[in-house]
Amino acid sequence: METAPAWSRGRAQGERAMTTPQQTTIAFIGLGIMGAPMAGHLIDAGYDVVGYNRSSPAVDRLVERGGRAAQSVAEAVRDADVVITMVPDSPDVEEIALSDEGIYASAKPGTLHIDCSTIRPDVARRVAAAGAERDIRVVDAPVSGGEAGAKEGSLSIMVGGAAEDVEAARPYLDVVGATVVHVGPAAAGQTVKAANQLIVAGNIQLLAEALVFLEAHGVDTESATAVLGGGLAGSAVLNRKAAGMRAREFAPGFRIDLHHKDLGIVTAAAREAGVAIPLGAHVAQLVGALRAQGHGGLDHSALLLLVEQLSGRDQRG
């Protein structure tokens, strides 16, 4: 199946001028680490953003930035032209979209629902089908880039859905993402995101092993990662994570809890497809072990702590 071309911020200004932010109301549901800065960028771009979140302080901060507050999902979406969801897991999306007071029961026909959450591909397909029954246009648009990418508006966004619906979503995704690509029909975005999480977890694990290895040999890890970053070993993971890992600073940009959930999606989907992911499955076990130790709230770069334990070099004790 043909897909739409990659989009970037380099699109002609004439195309951008076709959008009229002041006339567009966006309901943004889920104002956490990722959702809050994304919603903020949309406000800055001139859109009328109505926010809903289970905890009210996040909504208060959105209002301070220039958005509006809603007391429920139904209230947020009732007059919206576009609904964007950014919530933690598949059951959250199903509840928000499909419940009696949810998006599809409350939004007007023709509303565009852009789900930026990371969920199971089968759930994404089910949600898209349910939306179509209610005349709601649905695209799955999970993101990669972590908290830094959300704050910078530089996220990589993999989008699944009908070409015309994806094209309708483009002006909003361009505001929060630098690389936005239509990868296929409904749920294709979630499948690509699963592959993304597999690669990221493997990269973080190997970076953790490399840092512990370098330290054991007395090498200055700052200079080492600088030169590694300039060669074939270089990666976005190394660029974004190495400094915090060297300093043992694991404030969450993307929590272990969430990566554990995502790797569960990957391993289940691989099993269903009959695909072997031996290294990915092993890293999934390591992430699960770290979470079982009570570190689920730390950044996923905290895999370094487990490598230290296994190497008998635990610095916390």
N, C-alpha and C positions, 0 to 999 in steps of 0.2 A: 504493500500500500504506500502511495506517495505521501510524503509529509511536507508541511510548509517549511520554508527555509529558516535557517537560524536568524534570530533578530538580535540586534545590538543597539546601543545608544547612538550608533552612527547612522541610523535611519534618516532619510531626508526630512528636514524641518517641515516641509509641506505636508507630509503624512501626519506629523504630530499636531499640526494646526487644525486638523479635522476634528479633534476631540474638543469638547467644551466642558472642562472640569467644573465650572461654577454651576452647570446644569445637571451634574451627575451626583447622585447620592450613593455612597458606598457604606454598607454595613460591614463592620470589621469585628469578627467574633474570635476572641482569643488574643489577649494583650499581654502575653508573657515576654520572655527574653527575646524571642524572634518577632512576635506579632506587634509589640509596642513600637519598635523603631520603624517597622514596615508601614504601620498605620500613620506614623508621624510623617514619613516621606510623602504619603498621599495627601495629607493635610497641607504640607508645604507646597505641593504641586497644584493646589487650588481646589481639590475635591472636597465636597461636603461629606465628612466622615462621621458616622454614628457608631460608637463603640459599645460592645458588651463584653464583660468578663465576669467570671464567677466571684472574683475578689474585687471589691469596689475601689481600692487605692489605684489600681491600674487604670480604671475608667476615669478617675479624678485627674490623673496625670495627662490622659488624652484630652480632657476638657481644657486643662491649663494650656495645652499646646494649640488649641483652637478647634478641637473636635466637639462632638455632642455626645451625651450619655443616653443609654437605653437601660431600662430595668429588666429586660428579658430579651430572649432571642426573637420572639414574635414582634415585640416593639421595635427592635433594631431593624428587622428586615421588611416590615410592612410597607414602607414607602421607598425602599431602596431600589436602585436600578441594578446594582451589583452587590453581591455578598461575597466576602472573602473570609474564609475560615482558616485558623492556624491553631489547632488544638493537639493534645499529645498523642492520641491513639485512635485506632479503628472504632472502638465502642463510643468514643466521644463524638466522632463525626456522624456515626449512625444516629445517635441520640439527637444531636443538634439538627440534623437534616430531616430525619424521618419521624420524629415524635409528633404527637398531636399538637404541640405548641411549637414545633420546629420550623425550619426554613420553608420546607415544601408545602406545609399546611398554611403558612402565613404570608409568603411572598406573593407578589402579583405575577400573573402569567408573563413569560418572556424574560423574567429576571435571570441574570447571569450569575451562576455560583462558581467561584474559583476556590477550590480547596487546596491550600498550600501545606496542609498537614502531611505527615508521612504515615501511610496506612497500608494495609494489605491490598494487593491488586484486586483480589476477588471482591473485597468490600467496595473499592472504588468503582468497579463495574456495576455492582448492585445499586450503589448510590446514584450513579449516572442513569441507570434504567429507571429508577424511581423518580428522578427528576424529570425525565422525558415524559413520564405519565402525567405529571402535573404541569407540563409546558414550562419547565425550568431548564435552562441550558447549563450543563455541568461540564467543567474541565477540571482534571486533576493536575495540579501544578506544584509538586513538592520542590523544596529549595535546598541548596547546599551553599555553605559559606559561613555557617555559624553566626554567633552574635556579632562578630566583627563585620561580616558581610552584610548583615541586616542593618547595622548602624551606618555603614558606608553606602548602602544602596547598590552593592556590587554582587548580589547573589547570583548563583547559577541556577536557572529554573528549567526543569524538564517537564514538558506539558503534554498531556494526553487529552484527546477529545476530537470532535468533529472540526474540520479545518475552519469553517466559518465561525464557530464558537471560540476557537483558539485565537483567531484573528480579532474577534471582538474583545478578548481579554488582553490583547497585546498592549494597549496604552497604559493599563494599570500595572502590568508586570514589568514594563519598561521602566517605570518609576522606581521599582525596588530591586531590579536585577540588571546586571551588565551583560549576562549571557542567557538568552531566553530561546529555547529551541522546542519546536513541535516535534515530538518523537513518535507519534502514532495515535491510534484510537484511544478510547476510554481505557484507563488503567495503565497505559504504556508509560506515562510519567512516573507512576509508582514503581513499575518494574525497573526503570532506569535508576530511580532513587535507591532501590534496594541494592543494585550493583554499585552505586556510589558509596553506600555505607559499608559494603564489603571491602572496597578498595581503601577507604579512609581508615577503617579499623586495622587492616593489615599494615598500612603505612605507619600508623601510630605505634603499633606493637614493635615493628622493626626499628623505628626511631628510638623507642625506649630501650631496646636491647643494645643498640649502637651507643647510646649515651652511657649506659652502665659499663659497657665494654671499654669505652674510651677512658672513663674515670678510673677503672681498675688498673689501667696502664699509665695513669698519671698524666694523660694528655689534656691540654687546655681545651675544654669542649666548646667554648665560644669561637676560638679560631678554627677548630675542627668543623663545626657546623657551617661556618662561613664558607670554607672551601668546598665542603660537600654540597652546599646549596648551589654552587656554580657549576657543578658537573652533572652527570647522569643521575646521581642520587638525589638531586634537587627536586623539591616538590612543594606544593602549596602547604602541605602538612608540615614539612620542615620549616618553611618560612614563618608560619603562623604559630607553631606549637613549641619549637625548640627552646626559645628563650624562657618561657614559663616552666618547661620541664627541667631545664638546667637549674632554675631557681626554686624548684619544688613548689611552684604556685599553681594551684589547681582550682581556682575560682571558676565556676561553670560558665563556659561559653556554649557547651553542649554536654549535658549530663550523662554519666555512665548509665543511669536508669533508662534514658531514652535510646542510647546506642544498644543497650541490651535488648530493648524492645525491637529495634530495627533489625538486629542480627537474627532475632527470632523469625521475623518476616522473611529474611533472606534464606535461612536454612530450611524453613517450611516450603518456600516456593521452589528452592532447588530440589528438594526431595520429591515434590509433586511432579517436577519436570524430568526427574531421573538424572540430574546433573550432579557430578561430584565436586564439592568445594572443600577439599581436605584442609587447606590452610585457613580458609574462612571459618570452618567449623571449629578448628582449634582456637582461633582468636575469640570466637563466640563463647567458648568455654572459659577462657581467661577473663573475659569481660564479666561473665556470670559469677566467677569466683570472686572477683574484686567487689562486685555488688553484694555478694553474700557476706562479705566482711564488713558491710556497713558503709561502703564508699559510693553508694549510688548517686549521691548528690554532688560528687566531685566532677570536674571536667573529664572527658574521656582520655585526655592525655595522662591521667593518673594511672594508666596501665604501667607507667614507670615504677610505681610502688610495688606492683606484683613482681616485676623483673628483679627489683632489688631484693625482695623476700626470697625468691627462688635462688638468687645468687649469694645469699647469706650476707648481704650488704645493706640491710634495712637500716636507714639513718634515723628513723623515727624513735627508736628505742634508746 
